[in-house]
Amino acid sequence: MNSSGHALSAQDERAISALLVSYGCAIDRRDWEKLRACFSDDCECDYGGFGKWTGPAAIVQYMKQVHADVGPTLHRITNIETEMQSGQAHARSYVDALLMPIHEGGPVHHGIGYYDDQLIRTGAGWRIARRQFVPVFLG
């Protein structure tokens, strides 16, 4: 709870958790419209060495490109913590992403880290407005 006494309701916490899980599922299903809907129109995403993007079209284009030459993927989003800070909704979630090869014997990619997100409530529900990815393991 912040100094103004506002806290996220249980319904808000569930909706934010569902949004963050939806992000991972959208990538795994290659559902680019669903992925686009996870972000606000003016989102800013910083994935460190992978890149920085402004706007959902830019991040969706990057994800399409990266996942075009891999096989099945599993993006697991867990340990979701939500809170209000200075009147803004924030979440930290862990990500464990496994990208399998498209052809047998190809490389397997595995990334583990966490997302620090600032979220906004829109007429269509919660959206990611700012995202920072912090890698812990990349292999």
Backbone as a ProteinNet text record, in pm:
[ID]
protein_1_A
[PRIMARY]
MNSSGHALSAQDERAISALLVSYGCAIDRRDWEKLRACFSDDCECDYGGFGKWTGPAAIVQYMKQVHADVGPTLHRITNIETEMQSGQAHARSYVDALLMPIHEGGPVHHGIGYYDDQLIRTGAGWRIARRQFVPVFLG
[TERTIARY]
85.6	0	89.8	57.1	139.3	89.7	157.5	127.1	-12.6	-70.6	-205	-312	-270.7	-365.8	-425.7	-383.2	-436.6	-355.3	-426.3	-362.1	-431.4	-366.1	-429.3	-530.9	-646	-746.2	-704.3	-765.5	-738.7	-773.5	-879.3	-918.6	-810.1	-754.1	-644.4	-523.1	-489.2	-373.7	-393.9	-514.1	-542.6	-534.6	-587.5	-586.2	-442.7	-359.3	-219.9	-145.4	-166.4	-103	-145.5	-273.5	-324	-260.1	-242.7	-177.7	-35	41	180.6	193.9	105.9	105.9	64.6	-31.4	-77.7	36.3	125.5	242.8	322.4	355.2	432.1	356.8	229.7	148	134.7	121.9	108.5	232.6	350.1	473.4	476.5	447.5	454.6	357	243.1	141.7	159.7	257.7	281.1	153.4	86.3	-36.4	4.2	42.1	101.9	1.3	-124.7	-226.4	-245.2	-245.4	-256.2	-134	-17	104.4	95.9	51.8	39.2	-53.7	-159.2	-258.5	-206	-89.1	-30.7	31.3	53.3	128.4	43	75.1	10.5	63.7	-10.2	27.9	162	200.6	326.8	429	420.4	508.9	655.8	739.1	884.2	939	1011.1	1063.7	1214.1	1283	1428.4	1465.1	1510.1	1549.8	1702.2	1768.6	1913.9	1982.3	2071.4	2148.1	2065	1939.3	1852.8	1794.7	1778.4	1727.6	1632.5	1598.2	1502	1401.4	1273.4	1167.7	1067.9	1009.4	899.7	779.4	667.9	545.3	532.7	410.8	388.6	425.7	411.5	445.4	593.1	679.4	823.2	859.3	801.6	836.5	776.3	656.2	596	680	726.4	810.5	937.7	1000.3	1120.8	1090.6	983.2	949.9	917.1	848.3	820.1	950.4	1043	1170.8	1250.6	1261.2	1340.9	1283.3	1150.2	1087.3	1057	1092.4	1066.4	1152	1272.2	1365.1	1388.5	1291.6	1300.8	1175.1	1186.1	1072.4	983.4	930.7	842.9	915.1	840.2	895.6	805.4	866.2	793.4	842	757.4	787	703.9	770.5	701	718.5	606.7	606.1	555.4	639.2	604.9	642.4	618.3	658.5	619.3	494.9	445.9	413.4	482	454.8	403.8	293.8	237.7	230.5	244	230.8	207.4	157.7	144.5	265.3	326.9	438.7	409.3	398.7	372.7	252.7	149.7	27.3	31	137.9	149.2	161.4	100.4	106.6	238.3	302.5	427.9	418	492.2	498.7	640.7	681.7	804.4	761.8	809.5	778.4	902.9	914.7	1025.6	987.5	1085.3	1063.3	1168.4	1123	1209	1167.5	1250.1	1215.5	1303.7	1239.1	1307.5	1268.3	1367.1	1343.9	1410.5	1328.6	1378.6	1416	1503.9	1544.4	1431.1	1433.9	1335	1369.3	1499.2	1545.3	1617.2	1600.1	1663.8	1814.8	1871	2013.9	2055	1959.7	1990.4	2009.4	2046.2	2073.1	1945.5	1959.9	1855	1896.6	1803.4	1830.7	1748.3	1812	1745.1	1780.1	1678.2	1699.4	1615.8	1678.4	1609.9	1640.2	1536.7	1556.2	1427	1414.4	1290	1254.9	1126.1	1072.5	1032	1069.9	1016.8	926.4	798.3	698.9	627.5	598.2	503.5	379.8	263.5	139.5	41.6	-41.7	-147.3	-280.5	-383.4	-518	-575.5	-624.6	-687.1	-833.2	-907.6	-1045.9	-1057.7	-949.8	-948.4	-881.6	-844.6	-779.8	-636.4	-565.5	-427.1	-336.4	-234.7	-136.1	1.9	104.1	243.4	281.5	320.8	361.4	513.1	582.8	729	775.1	877.4	929.7	1080.9	1141.2	1286	1307.9	1379.6	1416.8	1556.4	1572.2	1702.1	1740	1839.7	1879.1	1958.2	1935.2	2011	2095.6	2041.1	2113.3	2069.8	2167.1	2140.1	2230	2170.8	2252.1	2188.6
-117.4	0	123.2	221.7	341.5	445.2	558.3	658.2	718.4	712.8	767.1	665.6	545.5	446.3	359.9	376.9	296.6	168.5	61.1	-67.9	-133.8	-230.1	-308.1	-402.3	-412.7	-508.1	-649.1	-747.8	-887	-907	-843	-853.8	-793.3	-678.1	-617.9	-710.2	-767	-857.2	-977.6	-1034.6	-1147.7	-1106.1	-988.2	-940.2	-914	-857.4	-832.2	-963.9	-1058.7	-1190.4	-1257	-1248.8	-1308.1	-1240.7	-1110	-1036.9	-1085.7	-1099.4	-1139.2	-1282.5	-1371	-1508.5	-1508.8	-1424.5	-1413.9	-1375.4	-1290.4	-1250.8	-1374.4	-1459.9	-1580.1	-1675.4	-1694.9	-1784.2	-1731.4	-1599.8	-1540.7	-1568.5	-1556	-1585.8	-1733.3	-1820.4	-1964.5	-2008.5	-1942.1	-1976.5	-1897.1	-1806.7	-1717.4	-1639	-1597.5	-1518.5	-1372	-1309.7	-1177.1	-1068	-1086.9	-989.1	-992.4	-1112.5	-1126.3	-1064.8	-1084.6	-1025.8	-873.7	-819.1	-674.3	-617.3	-690.6	-644.7	-643.5	-698.7	-697.6	-562.2	-478.9	-355.1	-231.7	-123.4	4.8	58.8	150.6	205.9	277.9	331	405.3	332.2	199.5	121.9	142.7	125.9	129.2	2.2	-75.7	-204.2	-207.8	-245.8	-256.3	-400.2	-474.1	-613	-625.7	-521.2	-524.8	-548.5	-647.5	-677.7	-723.1	-759.6	-801.8	-681.9	-568.9	-449.4	-369.5	-253.1	-162.6	-123.2	-115.5	-83.5	13	94.4	181.9	146.4	120.5	85.1	-64.5	-115.1	-258.9	-316	-238.9	-291.5	-329.3	-249.6	-275.5	-402.9	-421.4	-541.5	-666.3	-655.3	-770.1	-807.4	-709.5	-738.3	-811.4	-765.8	-832.1	-977.3	-998.8	-1134	-1225.1	-1174.6	-1251.9	-1298	-1204.4	-1232.6	-1336.9	-1317.9	-1407.6	-1549.1	-1559.6	-1690.1	-1756.3	-1691.3	-1748	-1871.6	-1876.1	-1985	-2078.6	-2086.9	-2183.3	-2269.9	-2383	-2473.9	-2434.3	-2533.5	-2504.6	-2422.4	-2335.9	-2255	-2264.8	-2246.9	-2243.7	-2122.1	-2022.4	-1904.9	-1917.4	-1951.8	-1969.9	-1843.2	-1783.8	-1661.8	-1699.5	-1677.3	-1719.8	-1611.2	-1642	-1557.9	-1412.1	-1391.6	-1257.8	-1182.7	-1071.5	-982.4	-850.3	-802.4	-675.2	-580.3	-450.7	-350.1	-213.8	-124.2	15.8	89.7	171.4	256.7	395.3	492.7	631.2	640.3	563.6	568.3	492.3	416.3	339.5	190.8	110.9	-35.1	-87.8	-171.9	-234.5	-385	-459.5	-604.4	-651.5	-750.8	-824.5	-968.5	-1027.3	-1167.3	-1235.5	-1362.4	-1442.1	-1497.5	-1509	-1571.4	-1680.7	-1793.9	-1906.8	-1946.3	-1909.8	-1930.5	-2037.7	-2136.3	-2245.4	-2239.2	-2227.5	-2222.8	-2344.5	-2432.9	-2557.3	-2535.4	-2621.8	-2604.8	-2640	-2575.5	-2604.6	-2736.3	-2768.5	-2892.9	-2976.5	-3106.6	-3196.5	-3173.8	-3165.7	-3144.3	-2997.8	-2908.2	-2765	-2716.1	-2590.6	-2536.9	-2517.4	-2542.5	-2513.6	-2384.7	-2291	-2165.5	-2163.3	-2116.3	-2112.8	-1980.5	-1906	-1779.8	-1771.7	-1728.8	-1714.2	-1573.9	-1509.1	-1376	-1326.1	-1195.2	-1139.6	-1011.8	-979.8	-857.7	-765	-640	-534.8	-451.3	-448.4	-383.3	-271.3	-166.1	-64.6	-86.2	-89.9	-122.6	-7.2	3.4	104.2	35	92.7	42.4	119.5	47.5	109.3	65.8	119.1	77.5	-69.4	-127.1	-269.1	-356.2	-296.8	-373.8	-327.3	-401	-367.9	-392.7	-307.1	-320	-288.1	-346.5	-317.8	-185.7	-88.9	42.2	56.2	0.3	2.8	-134.8	-186.6	-318.4	-315.4	-373.4	-394	-543.3	-607.2	-747.7	-753.1	-832.4	-850.8	-998.8	-1031.6	-1171.7	-1220.6	-1346.6	-1412.7	-1523.6	-1592.5	-1699.3	-1699.7	-1702	-1715.4	-1825.7	-1924.6	-2034.6	-2103.4
0	0	0	-83.4	-88.4	13	16.6	118.8	103.4	-16.7	-34.6	4.1	45	91.3	-17.8	-140.7	-249.6	-264.7	-280.3	-302.9	-420.5	-477.2	-583.8	-521.4	-582.2	-535.6	-577	-516.2	-554.7	-701.9	-747.8	-889.1	-979.1	-940	-1017.2	-1019.6	-905	-899.2	-991.6	-992.3	-1081.5	-1227.9	-1259	-1397.3	-1444.8	-1358.3	-1394.6	-1411.8	-1322	-1336	-1466.8	-1498.4	-1623.4	-1744.2	-1740.2	-1849	-1869.8	-1762.1	-1772.9	-1824.6	-1780.3	-1831.5	-1978.5	-2013.8	-2152.1	-2246.4	-2200.5	-2279.3	-2322.2	-2225.2	-2257	-2348.2	-2321.2	-2404.5	-2546.4	-2560.9	-2694.5	-2778.7	-2718.5	-2792.8	-2830.9	-2734.7	-2761.4	-2869.8	-2877.5	-2978.3	-3106.4	-3106	-3221.1	-3252	-3146	-3157.1	-3141.3	-3252.9	-3248.9	-3212.7	-3244.7	-3203.2	-3051.4	-2995.2	-2849.6	-2780.9	-2840	-2783.1	-2787.4	-2899.7	-2914.9	-2807.2	-2775.7	-2678.7	-2534.8	-2510.3	-2376	-2341.6	-2442.1	-2423.4	-2449.6	-2379.6	-2406.2	-2539.1	-2597.8	-2727.7	-2725.3	-2609.7	-2598.7	-2510.5	-2506.7	-2418.6	-2454.6	-2353.3	-2369.2	-2306	-2386.2	-2338.5	-2356.5	-2249.7	-2250.9	-2214.7	-2314.7	-2294.8	-2293.1	-2246.4	-2232.6	-2366.2	-2370.2	-2490.1	-2609	-2585.4	-2695.5	-2770	-2702.5	-2768.8	-2683.5	-2735.7	-2673	-2780.1	-2741.3	-2837.1	-2775.2	-2859.8	-2820.4	-2906	-2841.1	-2910.8	-2931.3	-2925.6	-2937.5	-3074	-3181.1	-3313.8	-3321.3	-3259.6	-3264.5	-3188	-3069.8	-2993.4	-3058	-3114.4	-3183.5	-3304.8	-3379.9	-3496.8	-3455.2	-3345.8	-3296.1	-3257.2	-3182.4	-3137.5	-3255.8	-3356.6	-3477.4	-3542.5	-3555.3	-3619.8	-3541.4	-3410.9	-3326.5	-3325.1	-3327.2	-3314.2	-3448.4	-3558.5	-3691.4	-3717.9	-3662.8	-3692.5	-3575.5	-3485.1	-3375.2	-3376.8	-3310.5	-3300.1	-3183.5	-3114.7	-3000.6	-2893.5	-2828.2	-2719.6	-2597.5	-2482.2	-2355.2	-2276.6	-2263.9	-2182.5	-2054.7	-1945.4	-1817.8	-1734.5	-1695.9	-1616	-1476.4	-1374.5	-1238.7	-1137.9	-1011.1	-897.7	-921.5	-956.2	-988.4	-859	-838.2	-725.7	-781.3	-727.1	-770.5	-651.5	-679.4	-573.9	-636.6	-554.7	-593.4	-538.4	-623	-582.3	-636.2	-548.7	-589.1	-683.4	-652.7	-731.3	-862.1	-887.3	-1011.2	-979.8	-1066.2	-1050.1	-1105.7	-1025.8	-1066.6	-1043.3	-1124.8	-1107.2	-1136.5	-1062.3	-1094.4	-1115.4	-1225	-1253.7	-1307.5	-1275.8	-1327.5	-1463.6	-1551.3	-1681	-1700	-1746.6	-1781	-1922.2	-2020.1	-2160.8	-2222.4	-2282	-2350.9	-2497.5	-2584.9	-2728.8	-2791.3	-2843.3	-2901.6	-3048.8	-3102.1	-3241.8	-3338	-3453.2	-3556.5	-3626.4	-3633.1	-3694.8	-3589.6	-3595.2	-3499.3	-3498.6	-3378.5	-3363	-3360.6	-3382.4	-3379.3	-3236.2	-3222.1	-3087.9	-3005.4	-2875.9	-2778.5	-2708.1	-2695.5	-2625.4	-2497.2	-2389.2	-2259.5	-2191.9	-2156.2	-2087.8	-1961.2	-1854.1	-1726.3	-1674.4	-1623.2	-1567.8	-1507.8	-1500.9	-1449.5	-1523.4	-1519.6	-1575.7	-1462.4	-1472.6	-1387.4	-1476.6	-1443.8	-1527.3	-1453	-1526	-1482.1	-1567.5	-1504.2	-1574.3	-1566.4	-1669.3	-1668.2	-1694	-1635.8	-1658.5	-1777.1	-1875.8	-1992.9	-1997.2	-2092.1	-2110.4	-2144.3	-2198.5	-2235.3	-2129.3	-2015.1	-1908.5	-1886.1	-1802.4	-1769.7	-1889.6	-1904.8	-2012.4	-1956.5	-2017	-1980.5	-2047.1	-1964.9	-2016.8	-2023.2	-1925.3	-1920.3	-1876.5	-1945	-1908.9	-1914.2	-1810	-1804.8	-1784.4	-1877.7	-1862.1	-1804	-1698.8	-1634.4	-1646.5	-1729.4	-1744.6	-1623.4	-1588.3	-1481.4	-1541.3	-1642.7	-1713.7	-1859	-1948.4	-2091.6	-2144.6	-2206.2	-2257.2	-2374.9
[MASK]
+++++++++++++++++++++++++++++++++++++++++++++++++++++++++++++++++++++++++++++++++++++++++++++++++++++++++++++++++++++++++++++++++++++++++++

